[in-house]
C-alpha cells in the first residue's frame, strides 16, 4: 500500500507569482520539491501554516511516544488541522492510534531512508486538511499496520472498535502469494465492496495513493508508469465520483507528468510565459466583479482560482492560443443559496455575459454532490473570464466531496444546524451519499464478473464513462445512467435479468428502438413482453453501454448457445436486411413431430412455420431438428451443401407461434392501434420491433402466440384493416435477404 520514495517524479517547481501559475497542492504536500507548488488554495491552505518536512517528522517518530497523557509532537500538525475543522474533536484516539502505528512500524524504512511512520502520518494529514472526522483519521494512521506489521484486525477491533477495524480491513491489500496476478484487481474489488458499506474506505485509499504518487520518484520508470496508469484509470475516476476534487486534480497532474512528460513540460512553459506577461486580465476582471457586487450591496468573496496543469492543457488544446484569462477562473463565494442567484443577476446585468456558458448545478446538482453556478463574462478586448458562484458550504463539498460530510453514518448532532440536517434529506442520489447510485450499479454488475480479468477490464471501462444522465421512468421514478446509454441499458438498469423480455420503448412518448441513445431528462417507458421464454438478441450487445447490461446479455448468451449458429457459415451470401431490435423468442414446437428418435424440435425463426404449412426438417448440432417451410430459402441452401432432410408432420396440438411483418405508412398511434387489433383477436404478443422509418414507410415485426393456427388468416385480415397498414405477410428473413 505504500510507495517507497520521497523525491518527486516530475520536474522542479515553477516559482509562483502573485497572479497565477498552476495547480496548488494541498497544504499536506509533505515532500520538498513538489512539482505543483504554485499558489494557495482558498480552502485548504491555512494562513501562516509552515511547510512540513518529513525528515523532521521522522526524527520525532524515532524519539518514540510522549508521555501517556501528552500528544506526541509528530502528530501535532494532524491535531492542528483536525481541530481547524472540528474544534471539539477528541484527540485521544489519534494519540493511541499513533502510538500503536509508530511502535508497529518502528524499524521499517521507506526507500527514501525515512522512517515508515512518515507515510501514514502524511496520509492522515491529507485527510485532516480536507476535514475528515476522527474515526477516519484514526483508521488512516493504522491503515498499513495489518498489512505490513504483526498487528491483527482483532487487535485493532479490541482497541479502537468495529468502525476503525472495518476501515483498516477495507484498505488492506490481498496477498500476491494467495492471489497471484489477480491480487490487484481482487484488492480493488474488495475495497469497492467495502466502500459500498462505508465510503470512508475509499477516502483513505485516495489519500494513500496521493501521497504515494507524490513520492514515486525513486522507483523504476516502468513501475512509475504502471502505478500512474492504474491511478488514471481507476483512482482518479473514483475521486471524481466521490466529489473529492482537491485529490483528483493533484492526482491528474502527477499522472500527467509521468505519462506525458513532454506535454507536461509544454504546459509548464505556457504557465511560465503567462506569469511573465505584463498585466493580469483575470485580476482586472475580478476587480470589476467586486465593484459590481459592492454597489449592489451583496456580500461576497471574489477569488482567482488558477487552473491546474491538466486543465490548462485541455483548454489549450480546445481553444488554441491561450489568453491571460484562460489560465484561471473567478470564484465567488457567498453565504446563502439565494445570494448565488443574486450575484448571477448582477453580473449578467452589469457585465457582458456569455450566455452559452451558463450552467445551474445548484438546482440540478451533479451526481458527485457538486453544486455551483457556472457562467462567463466578456470584456471589450475579447478577454473572457469563467465565473463559478457558490456558497462557502458548497465550496467545501466541491473540494472535499464525501470527506466533507464528516461521519455520514452518525445521527445528526445537536450542534448541526437545521440547514445541515436538511441537506441530508434532499431528493435524488444526494439523499444517500453513503451509497451513491453509480456505486450501487457498480457493485451490482461486479457480482456477475467472477473472472478477475473481466472485472478489471470492465471496471476501467465503467469508470471511463465520466458523465452521468438522469432519465425518468413512466411511474415517476428515475434512473441514473452514464452518458451515451441506450434503451437497452435503461431496461437492464430497471429490470435486471427480466429485461431479456423487453420488446421496445417509448422515449418522451414516442416509439423508439432499443438502440436509441438517451439524453439527460428523457422519459422512458419500457415495453415488456409477457413470455418467460423470451430471450435477448445478440445484436443488443452493440447498443449496451453499461457493464450491467453487457454482462447480463453475455451471461445469457453463454448459457443458451443457439443451435442455428451452426447454420450461419452455410447461409448464402447476401446483403442483410436491418436487424430487428426486439428479443428473439424460443419457438414452442410441441405440435411438430419429427421422424428422428430422441431429437428435440426447433421451429425455424427465418420462416416461422405453422400448421398446416408444408414443412421439412434438418438436423443441426446438439441433437436438434430445425423445422422450415418447404419454400424457405434456407431449405435450398442446406440441400445445396448436402444436408439430409428429416421428415416432419404436424401433431394434434393447434397452438402455434408465428412471425408477421406489417408494412405501413407512418402516422401517430399506429403501434397502439396494431397492438389493439392483435389483442382483440385473442393473440399474445411475444415480441415486437419497429425499424426506423424510410420514406414515410414503417416496417413492424411481431412474433405472436396463437391459440389455434386456424386463427392466422383472420388475424392477418384484422391487421390489414388498421388504417395506414397496406400489407401483412409471414416473415421470410432469409428469402428476403437472398433476393
N, C-alpha and C positions, 0 to 999 in steps of 0.2 A: 504494500500500500504506500510505501514511501519512496520518493526519489532520493538519490544519493549524491547530490551535488549542490554547490552553493553559487558558483559563478553563472551568470545568465547565459542563455543560449543565443543571444541576439546582440547586435552592435550596441555600443555605449549610448548614453542618453543624449537627446537633443536638449540643450540648455533652454530653460523656459524663458518666455518673455511676458511682459505684462498683458499683451493682448491675446495670445494663444500659442499653443503649439499643438500637441497631440493629446492622446488619451491619458487622463490622470489615473494612477493606480489607487487602490485602497490605501489608506494610511497604514495598513498592515503589510505593505510590501517590505518584508523584513530583510531582504537581501540588498546589498550595496550594488550600485550599477544597474538598477532596474531599467530596462530599455524604454519604459514609458513614463519616466518621472518628469512630467511636463505640466504642471499646473495643479490646481487644487480643486478637489470635488466639493461642491457646495453642501453636500450632505454628509459625506463620510470622513472628511479630514477635519479634525478639531483644531481650532486655532492654537498655535503655540506647541503642538504636540511634536516632540523631537523624533527624528528618525531613529529606529531601533536597530541595534547591532546584534546579530545572532551570536557573535563571539562573546559579547558581554553577557547575554542570556546563558550561554553555555557555561561561562565561569560561575555564574550564580547557581546554576543547576549542580555543578560539581561540588559546591560548598555544602550541598545537602539541605534538607529541610530546616526551616527555622523552628523556633520553639513551638510547642503544640498549639498554643492559642494565638500565634502570630502568623500573619500571612507571609509566605516566602517571597523574597524580593523578585524572584524570577517570574511570578505571575502578577506582579504589581500593575503592569500595563494592561493585562487582561481584566483585572478588577476595575481599573480606572475606566476602561472602555465600556465594561458591563454596567457600571453604576451610572454612566452618562445616559444610558437608555432606560435603566431600571434602578432608580435611586435607592429603593428599599430592598433590593435583592440581597438574599443571604449569600455570603461568600464562603461559609464553612464547607459546603460540598465541593467547591473548587479547590479549597486548601487540601482536603482529604484526597481528592482525585489527583492533584498534582503530586502529593507525597507518594501515592501508590505508583503513578506513572514514572516518576523520577527514579524511585528505588528499583522498579522493574526493568527500566531501560538502562540503568547505570552500567557502564562498561561498553555499551553499544555506541558505535560512532557512525556518522554519515561518511560518505566517500570524500566529502569536503574536509573531513577531520574534526568536525564539530560534534559535540555530544548529541546523541539521537533525540534526546528530550526536546531539543530546539524545534523539531518538526511538529509534534503535537502542540507545543506552545504556539507556534506560528499559525497553525490551522485554527486553534481556539481563538486567537486574537482576530483573525479574519472574521470569524462568526460574531465575536463580541462587537466589533466595529459595525456590523450590519444590524445589530440589535437582537441577536439570538438570546433566548431565555436561559436560565441557569441549568436546566436539565440537559439541553443541547450542549452547552459548554462543558459540563461535567463529562458527558459521553465523548466529546471531542478530545479532551485531554487523555482519555483512556482508549481511544479508537484503535491503536495498534498494540495494546497490551496483550490481548488474547491471541492475536495473530503472530506476534514476534517475541513474546516472553512466556514465562511459565504461569502467568495469571490465567485463571479459568473463568468461564461465564458464571459458574456457580458462585465463585468468589465475588465477582462484580455484582451479582444479584444480591448476595447477602449483605454487602457493604453499602450499595447505592440504590437498590430497589429494582423492580421489574422494568420500569421505563428505561433507565440508563442501560440496563442489561440488553434490552431489545435493540436499542440504537447501536450499541457496540457490536452485537451479533450481526446486525444488518449490514454493517460496513466491513465485516471481517471476510477476507478473501478465502475462497476454497483452495485447497492444496493441489498443486500440479501433480504431486505423487499419486493422488487419488483420482484426479480427473484428466490428467494428461493435457492434450491440446484443447479439450473442452473446458478447461478451468476458467479462462477469461470470460467466454460467453455465459457459462453457467453462474459465475460470480455476479455478472450483471443481472442475470435473470433473478438470482436470489435477492439482490439489492432492490430491484424493481418490485418484486413481490412484497418485500419488507416495507418499501415506500408506500405501497398501496394501503398499508395499515398505519403508517406513520411517516409523513413527508419529511420529517426531520432527519431521517436516514440519508436521503439524497442531499440535504443541505450540508451535512458533514462530508459526504463524498465529494461534492463540488468544491468545498473549501480545501479539502485534502488535495484534489487534483490541481487547484490553482497554485498552491504552494509548491507542489512537485514540478509543475510547469515552469515556475519561476526559477527553480533550482536544477534545471535539466542540463546545464552546460557542459559538465564533465563526462557525460555519457557519450558513447559512440554515436556518430551521426545517424547510423541506421536505426538505433534504438530510439533516438530522439524523434525520428520521422515516424516510427511505428506508434509511439505514445501520442504524438501530435495528431496522427490520423484518427485514432480512437477518440481522442478529445474532440476533434472536429465533428466526427460522425455521430457520436453518442452523447458526450457530456455537455457540449455547447447547446445542442437542441434541447436537452433536458433542463439546462439552466434557463433557456428561453421560455419553456413551457411552465416552469415554476416561477417565472417572473423575476428572477434574480439577475437583473441587468448589470449590476456592478461586477458580478463574477463573470457573466457571459462576455462582456465587452473586453475585459482584460484577457480572458482565455482566447478570444478571437485574435487579438493582437499577437499573443505569444505563439499561437499556431501559425499565423501568417508569417511571422519572422522565420520560423523553422522550415515550413514547407514551400514558401515563396520568397526566398531571401532577396532576389533581385527586385521584385515588385515592392517588397517591403522597403528596400533602400531607396527606390524611386519615390515612394510615398513620403518617406522621411525627408528627402530633399525638397519635395513640394512644401512640406511644413516649414522647413528652414527658410526657404525662399519667401514664404508668406510672412514669417516672423521679421525678416529684414526689410519688408516694404515700409514706405512712409505712409502714415495714416492707417487708421483702422476703421473701415466702414461699419463693421459689426458693432463696435463700441459707440460709434456716432449714432447708429440707428437705435441702440439701446438707450442713449440719452433722449432721443426723440420720443421713445415709448414712455420713459419715465416722466417726461414733461406732460405728455397727454394724460397719463393716469393721475398725476398730481393735480392737474387742472380739473379733472373730473371728480376729485375727492376720493379716489379709490386707493386703499392701502395695498401696496403690492411690492414685492421684491423682484427686481429685474436683474437677471444674471446672464453672463455669457457662458455658454456650455460648449467647450471645444469638442469637436468630433474626434473619436479615437481613430487609430490608423486604418482599420478596415473600413470604417465609414468614409474616411477621406478617399480611400482607394475606390470604393464603389461610386462615390459621387463623381470622381474624376473620369471614370470610365463611362458613366451615364451622360454627363454634361460636357465632357471635353475640357478645354482650358478653364481652370477654376479662378473665380474672382475672390476678393477678400472675404466677403460674407459667406462664401461656401464652406469655409473651414470651421464653422461653428453654428450654433443655433442660440436663439434667445430663449431663456426660461423665465416665465413669470409665475411667481408663487403668491397665492392669496390664502385667506383663512377659510372661506366658506365656498361651497359649490356654486351658489348663485353669483358670487364675485367673479368666477371664471367667465360666465356669460356676459357680465358687465364689462370686464376687460375686453372681451372679444368685440362687443358692440362699439366700444370707444375706439379700438384700433381700426376697425373696418370703416368707422365714420371719419376719423381724423387723418388716417393714413391711406395709402392706396393698397387695397387688399388684392391678393392673388386668389381669386375665389376657388379655382380648381384645386388648391392645396388644402382646403378646409376639410377637416375630419372631426367628428364628435365621438370620442371614445369615453366620454362621461355618460352620455345617455345609453350608449351601447358599448360596454367595456369589452376589452379583448379577453380571450379565454384564459389568459395568464394573469388576471387581476388588474392589468394595466388600465388606468384611466387618465385622460388628458384631452384638451382641445388642441388641435393642430391647425395652424394657419400660416400665412406668409404675407409680408408687406414689402412693397417695392418703393425705391427712391427714383427720382428723376433721371439719375445717371445709369439706371439699369441694375443697380445692386439690389438683390432680393434677399431678405432675411427670413428664415423659417422661425416660427414662434411656437413654443409649447406653453400652454396655460393650464395650471393645475393647482390644487391646494397643497399645503405642506404635507398633509397625511397621504395624499395621492402620490406625492413625490417620494415619500419614504417607501411606500409599497412598490412604486415603479423601480426603485433601486434595489430593494432587498426582497421583493416578492413574498413568498410564503414565510421567509425568515422574519419579516416584519410583523407577522401575525403573532409572534411570541409562541406560547403553547396553545395551538388551536384546539386542543382536546380538553383544556381546563374549562370549567364553568365560568361564566362572567364574574369578575370580582367586583366588590363594592366600589373600587377606585375607577372602574371603567365608566366612561361617560355613556349617556344614553345613545349618543351618535355612534360610538364604537360598537355598542351592542347591536344597534340597528344595522350596521354594516355587515354583520354576520347573518342577517336574515333576508338579504336581498335575493331576488329570483335568479334562476339560471345556474350555470356551473359555479358561479362565485358563492352560491349558497353553501357549498361544502368544499372549502379549499383543501381539506384533508384528503379528498378523493375526487380530483377534477375529472371531467368527462373523458379527456384524452387518455388519462391513466387507467380508468376503468376499461376502456376499449382495448388498451394495450395488454392489460392483464387477462382480458377475455381471450384474445387471439393467441397469446403465448401458450395457453393451455393446449392448443391444438398443434403447436410446433414442438414436438418432443425432441426432434433431432437438433443438437446444438448448432450445427452449421445453418440449418433452416432458420432457427431462432435468430442467430447473429446477423444473417443477411437481411432477414425480414425486419428486424429491429432497426437497422440502419436505413432501410428504405422508408419505414414508417416515420422515423424521426426526421428524414429529409423533407417531409411534407410539412413545411413550417408555417402554413397559413390554414386557418380553420374557417368554416362557414357554418351557419345555423339554418336549417330548413325546418319547416313546420309541418306536422302531421295533420291529417284531416280531423283528428279528435282533439286538436288544440295543443297537443304536446309538441316537443321539439327534439331534433336530432343534431348533434354536433358531428360534423364530418370534415375531412381535410379538403382543401380547395382542389377542384378537379374531380370530385366524387360524382358518380353516376347514380341513376336509379337502382342499379344492381347493388351498389354499396348501401344505399338507403334501405333496401329490402333486408339485407343481412344485418344491418345495424338495428333494425326494428324487430325482426322476427327470428334472427339466428338461423339455425338449420331449416326451420319451417319456410324460409324464403325460397327453398327449392321449388315451391309450388307457385311462385309469383308469375302472373301471366302478363302483366303490363303495369302502366302507371298513368296517372293524371298529374300533370305539373301545372300549377296555377289554373286548375280547372280544365285544361286541355289534354287530350290523349297524347301520350308520349311513349316512345320506345324505351326499353330498359337501358339502352346505351346513352340516353340523354344525360348530358353533363348538367349538374345542378348549380345554381348560383345562390349566393347568400340571400336569405329571405324568401326563397321559393316555398310554396306549399305543395306537398307531395302526398298523393293518395295512391297507395299500392293496391293493385288488383290481384287478389289471391284466388287460386283455384282450390277446389274442394277435394280433389282426388288425392288420397295419401300416396298413391303410386307415382305422382308427378316427380320429375327429376330436373336438375339444372341442365342447361345447354352448355356444351363445351365452349361455344362462342362467347359466353358470358365472361370468361377469363380475360378476353380482350378489353372488356369495359370495367372490370373490377379494379378499383383504385386502392381499396383498403385491404390490409392484411386479413381482417376478419372475413371478408368476402372471398378473397383468393384462397385462403386456407380451407374454408368450408367447401367451396366448389371442388378444389383439388382432392380433398379427402373423399368426397362423394364419388368423384370420377375414378379414383384409385380403387375404391371398394366395389364399384359396379362397372367393370370394363364392358364396353359394348361389343356384342358378337359381330355387329355389322362392320366394325373396324377392319376385320379381316377381308372384307369385300372391297375396301376402298382402293387398293392398288390395282384392282382388276376393272374398275369402272372406266367407261370410255372417256377419252379426253374431251373436254368441253369447257366452255366459258360458264362458270357457275352463276346462278341467279343470286340476288341479295339474300343473305342468311336471315331467317326469322329470329326475333328476339325472345320469343316465349319459350317455356320449357318443353321438352320432348317427353311425352308420357309413355310409360311401358304399356303397349297394347295388350289387352286381355285376349287370350287365344283359346279359351276353353271350348269354343264351338268349332274349332278346326281340328280334324283328325288326320294324322299323317301315317303313311304306310312304312314306318321305321320304328322298330321296337325300342322303347326306352328313351326316345328323343323328346325333348321339350320343344314347344312351338312358339314362334315369334311372328306376328303379323308384320310384314314389311312396312316401314313408315313412308317409303317412297310412293306407294300406290294405295295403301290402306284398304286391303280387300275386305269385303263384307258379303254375307250371303245375299243373293245367290250368285255372286261373281264366279266366273270360271277361274280356277286357281291352280297353281303348281308350286312346288317347293324345292329348296336346295339346302343341302347340309353345309353348315359352317362350323367353325371351331367351337369346341365346348359341348358337342352333342346337341346342338340346336338346329332346328329346321326353320328357315325363314320362308314365309308363305307370301307369294306375289300373285297379282292378277296376271293372266297369261299375256295380256297386251302390254305389260310393263316393260319399259326399255331395258331394265336390269335383267330380265329373263334372257333376251337375246345376247346380252353381254356375257352372262355366265355360261350360256350354252357355247358361245364362241371360244371360251377358254377351257372347254371340256368338262364343265361341271355336270354331274349326273342329276337328273330330275328325281324328285321324290313325290309319289302320288299323294294328293291331299283331297279330302272331301269335307263337307260341312256336316257337323253333328246336329243334334236336336236343339241345342240352345240357340235362341234367336237374337239374344243381346249382342251388340257389336259396337266397335269403335271405328270412327271414320274421320278423315280429314277433308274438309271442304274449303275451297277458295272462293271468296266473293269479290268480284270486281265491281267498283262503284265510282261514281263521281263524288268528289269531296264536298261535304256540307256539314254544318253543325249538327251534333247529336246523332250522327249516323251510327256510331258504335252502340250507343244506348238503344236505338231502335232495332238494330240487328240482334242484340242480346235479348231484347224483349221478345222478338219473334221466335227465337230459338227456344226460350224458356216456355213460351206458350204452347209449343209442340211437345212439351214434356221431356226435353232432351237436356242432358247435363253437359256443361262446357268444361272440358279438361284443361285446355289451354287456348289462348287467343293471342294473335300477333298482328300488328299492322305495319306495313312497310311505309317508308317516307313517301308522301305524295309525289307523283310525277305527272306533269301537265294536267293538273287538277283531277287526276285519277288516283284512286286509292285501292290497294290490294289487301284484303283481310284473309287471314288463315286461321281456321278453327279446327281443333281436334275435339270431337264430340262423342259422348257415350249415349247410344240409342238403346232403349229397352227392347226394340224389335227392329230388325233390318228392314222390314216391310214399311217402316215409317220414313225411310230415307227419301223417296220421291216427294212425299208431302212436305217434308222439312225443306227440301231444296226449293219447292214452289213458294213456300212461305217466305223464305229468304229473298227470293227474286222479287216478291211483291213489295218489299221495303222500298220506299221512294229513294231513287238515286242508284240502286243496285241494278246493273244491267246484265250480270252473268253470275251464275253459281255453278261450280264444277268440282268433281273429285280431284284431289291433289295428285299430281303425277310429276314429282320434282325431277326425277332423273330423265323422264321422257322429255320434259321441257328443256332440261339442260343440254340434252344431246342434239336438239334441233338447231 
